[in-house]
Amino acid sequence: MTHLEVATQAARQAGAFLKEHFGQALEVDEAKHHDIKLALDRESQDLITRVLLTAFPDHALYGEEGLAGNQDSDYQWIVDPIDGTVNYFYGIPHYCVSIALRHKGELIVGVIYDPSMDDMWEVEKGGPALLNGKAIQVSPRTKLEECALFVGCGKDEESLSTGLERFRKASLKARKMRMMGSAALGMAYIASGRLDAYVESRISLWDIAAGQLLLEAAGGKTDLTPVPGYSDAYSIVATNGKIPIEEIL
């Protein structure tokens, strides 16, 4: 099986596992003011790890719930086992599984699976962005007043302040604003033309790795700026590549 086929298989299996437990009483590993860690986060990543490393035992895996495999490998899987954990915990059916593969630091495979809608986005470097097997592309919209924007506000005082100011400015210009709770789905939605931009001042690599490859294959643009003092965290501006996003930054 190819890298993409195995990634898709892992995402579907993890998605089925999550959907089976959706809406049930959930074990909380850690509860913070703005975030929740579930036992299911770990269990989902363990499932994904088994599928990926059984197929590719010499590969590395870097996930939100820790490391696995051969960390010296040129191939590194980047995994978010539940992107949108807080949504999931509260019974909001807007969450996904995100899996990407890097080879020598370059993204070459991306998969995002939404179990609630049975939507599977997939992409290989150099190939088309696909949703349920059909090619997709970003929206043709060029004016902010025509657009729907997703603005994340972060979890600390500085990123929250930045996000709220961006939300205020964008609300005056865009057709609609959204705070949806899943960065990976936000990027997949831009790739599909459902949204036009996603902006957040601090987001982790595993949230956006698959989405970056998918979005750029669909004709969009992603700008990432490392956040000082945080490992593999970035500020992100992801768009359809056509709108004047600088007006809200």
C-alpha positions in Angstrom: 0.0 0.0 0.0 1.1 3.6 -0.7 1.8 6.2 2.0 -1.5 7.8 1.2 -3.5 4.6 1.2 -2.2 3.7 4.7 -2.8 7.2 6.0 -6.4 7.1 4.7 -6.9 3.7 6.3 -5.5 5.0 9.7 -7.8 8.0 9.5 -10.9 6.0 8.8 -10.2 3.5 11.6 -9.6 6.3 14.1 -12.6 8.2 12.8 -14.8 5.1 13.3 -13.5 4.6 16.8 -14.2 8.3 17.7 -17.7 8.2 16.1 -18.5 5.1 18.1 -17.7 6.9 21.4 -19.2 10.3 20.4 -21.9 11.5 22.8 -20.9 9.1 25.6 -19.5 9.9 29.0 -15.8 10.6 28.4 -12.7 10.2 30.6 -10.9 13.5 31.0 -7.1 13.2 31.4 -6.5 16.9 31.9 -8.8 19.9 32.0 -7.4 23.4 31.6 -9.2 26.7 31.4 -9.3 26.7 27.6 -8.6 23.1 26.7 -9.4 19.4 27.5 -7.3 16.3 27.1 -9.3 13.1 26.8 -8.3 9.5 27.2 -9.7 9.1 23.7 -7.0 11.4 22.4 -4.4 8.9 23.5 -6.3 5.9 22.4 -7.0 7.4 18.9 -3.3 8.2 18.5 -2.3 4.7 19.6 -4.7 3.3 17.0 -3.2 5.5 14.2 0.3 4.7 15.4 -0.3 0.9 15.1 -1.7 1.3 11.6 1.1 3.6 10.3 4.1 1.8 12.0 2.9 -1.6 11.1 3.0 -0.6 7.5 6.2 1.5 7.8 8.1 0.3 10.9 11.1 2.4 10.2 9.2 5.7 10.1 9.0 8.3 12.9 5.7 9.5 14.4 5.2 12.9 15.9 1.8 13.5 17.4 -0.1 15.7 19.8 0.0 12.8 22.3 3.7 12.1 21.9 6.4 10.3 19.8 6.7 6.8 18.4 8.9 4.9 15.9 12.4 5.7 14.7 13.0 9.4 15.4 16.1 9.3 13.2 14.0 8.4 10.1 13.8 10.7 7.1 10.0 10.0 7.1 7.9 11.6 9.9 4.2 11.2 10.4 2.5 14.2 12.0 -0.7 13.3 13.8 -3.5 15.0 15.5 -5.8 12.2 16.7 -8.7 14.5 17.5 -8.6 18.0 16.2 -11.5 19.7 17.9 -11.3 17.8 21.2 -13.4 20.4 23.1 -16.1 20.2 20.4 -16.0 16.4 20.7 -16.3 16.5 24.5 -19.3 18.8 24.4 -21.1 16.7 21.7 -20.6 19.2 18.9 -20.0 17.1 15.7 -17.2 19.3 14.3 -13.9 17.4 14.8 -11.5 15.4 12.7 -8.5 13.2 12.4 -5.5 14.9 10.8 -2.5 12.9 9.4 0.5 14.3 7.4 3.8 12.8 6.3 7.0 14.7 5.9 10.1 13.4 4.0 13.3 15.2 5.0 11.2 18.0 6.3 9.0 18.4 3.2 5.3 17.6 3.4 4.4 14.8 0.9 1.0 13.4 2.1 -2.0 14.9 3.9 -5.3 13.4 5.1 -8.1 15.0 7.0 -11.1 12.9 8.0 -14.4 14.2 9.4 -16.2 11.2 10.8 -19.5 13.1 11.4 -19.9 13.9 7.7 -17.9 11.0 6.4 -15.8 13.6 4.5 -12.3 12.4 3.5 -9.8 15.0 2.2 -6.6 13.7 0.8 -3.5 14.9 -1.1 -0.1 13.8 -2.3 2.6 16.3 -3.1 2.3 17.2 -6.8 -1.2 15.8 -7.1 -4.7 17.3 -6.8 -6.5 18.0 -3.6 -9.4 15.6 -3.2 -12.6 15.4 -1.2 -14.3 12.0 -1.3 -12.3 11.2 -4.4 -13.2 14.3 -6.4 -10.8 17.2 -7.1 -11.5 20.4 -5.2 -10.2 24.0 -5.4 -10.4 27.2 -3.4 -13.2 29.7 -3.9 -12.9 32.4 -6.6 -13.9 35.1 -4.2 -11.7 38.3 -4.3 -13.5 40.7 -2.0 -13.7 40.5 1.8 -17.3 41.6 1.8 -18.1 38.3 -0.1 -16.1 36.1 2.2 -16.6 33.9 5.2 -13.5 34.0 7.5 -12.4 31.7 10.4 -10.5 33.6 13.1 -9.0 31.7 16.0 -8.3 33.5 19.3 -5.7 31.3 21.0 -5.4 30.3 24.6 -3.2 32.9 26.3 -3.8 36.6 27.0 -1.6 37.8 24.1 -3.0 35.6 21.4 -6.5 36.1 22.7 -6.1 39.9 22.5 -4.6 39.6 18.9 -7.4 37.2 17.8 -10.2 39.4 19.2 -8.9 42.5 17.5 -8.6 40.6 14.2 -12.1 39.3 14.7 -13.4 42.8 15.3 -11.7 44.2 12.2 -12.7 41.3 10.0 -16.3 41.5 11.2 -16.6 45.0 9.8 -15.4 43.8 6.3 -16.4 40.2 5.8 -19.8 38.7 5.0 -19.6 36.2 7.9 -17.2 35.3 10.7 -16.7 31.9 12.2 -14.9 30.4 15.3 -15.2 26.7 14.6 -12.8 24.9 16.9 -10.9 22.8 14.4 -7.9 24.3 12.5 -7.6 21.2 10.3 -11.2 21.4 9.2 -10.9 25.1 8.8 -8.1 24.6 6.3 -10.0 21.7 4.6 -13.0 24.0 4.2 -10.9 26.7 2.6 -9.4 24.1 0.2 -13.0 23.1 -0.7 -14.3 26.7 -1.2 -16.5 26.6 1.9 -14.5 29.3 3.7 -12.1 31.8 2.4 -9.5 32.4 5.1 -8.2 31.2 8.5 -6.1 33.3 10.8 -4.7 32.5 14.2 -1.8 33.8 16.2 -0.6 30.5 17.7 -1.3 27.0 16.4 0.6 23.7 16.6 2.2 21.9 13.7 0.0 18.8 14.0 -3.1 21.0 13.7 -2.2 22.4 10.3 0.4 20.1 8.5 -2.1 18.1 6.5 -4.2 21.2 5.9 -1.3 23.2 4.5 -0.5 20.6 1.8 -4.1 20.2 1.0 -4.9 23.9 0.8 -1.8 24.7 -1.4 -2.7 21.8 -3.8 -6.2 23.3 -4.1 -4.8 26.7 -5.1 -4.6 28.4 -1.8 -1.8 30.0 0.2 -0.5 29.4 3.7 1.9 31.8 5.5 3.4 30.4 8.7 5.6 32.3 11.2 7.3 30.5 14.0 6.2 31.7 17.5 9.3 32.4 19.7 9.5 30.3 22.8 7.2 27.5 21.6 8.2 24.3 19.9 6.6 23.7 16.5 4.0 26.5 17.0 3.2 29.1 14.4 1.0 32.0 13.6 -0.9 31.2 10.5 -2.6 33.1 7.7 -4.3 30.6 5.3 -6.4 31.9 2.4 -7.8 31.2 -1.0 -4.8 33.3 -2.3 -7.1 35.9 -3.8 -8.5 38.1 -1.0 -6.8 41.2 0.6 -6.3 39.5 3.9 -3.8 42.2 5.0 -6.8 44.4 5.7 -7.6 42.5 8.9 -4.1 41.7 10.1 
